Amino acid sequence: MQIFESIPVLWGVIVFLLILMIYLFVSLSSIKTRQQNMMRGATAASLEEIITKNVEDIARIKENIAEIERNISDINARLQKAFAKFGTMRFSAFDNVGGDQSFALAILDADDNGIVLSSLKGRDGATVYLKTVEKGNADIPLMKEEITVLKDAMRGR
């Protein structure tokens, strides 16, 4: 009688194992299908070629990145020497000439090196002056308008 009482439990275990086997079979079939799709037309030699090509591509990409980094460093160094800061002012140089037709222009790089260019307009013409600037100091004394535009340029305006 005890054997007959344990039969339903045995049937339950058998059904559970059967369901588990079906699930594993479906999962295995799915994995096998994906593997076949991935390997379609591929041999060990072609897979080796693909891996070798990818390694070569990665090496080329690393070389390109290194070259780009060198170029960026070079560009940054050049930008430090490029004129990037400006100061301008229009004014009347002489009492008898109006219209603020004279001007002063300061052009500097990141290290405050550059030029101050001035034009003084009078009744008979205009005179242009160029003064060089190193580290924020002019090589020739500056007039007050030139000092103003130089300070404006040094502040990055």
Secondary structure as UniProt FT lines:
FT   HELIX           2..39
FT   TURN            40..41
FT   HELIX           44..81
FT   STRAND          85..91
FT   TURN            95..96
FT   STRAND          102..108
FT   TURN            110..111
FT   STRAND          114..122
FT   TURN            123..124
FT   STRAND          125..134
FT   TURN            135..136
FT   STRAND          137..138
FT   HELIX           144..154
FT   TURN            155..156
//
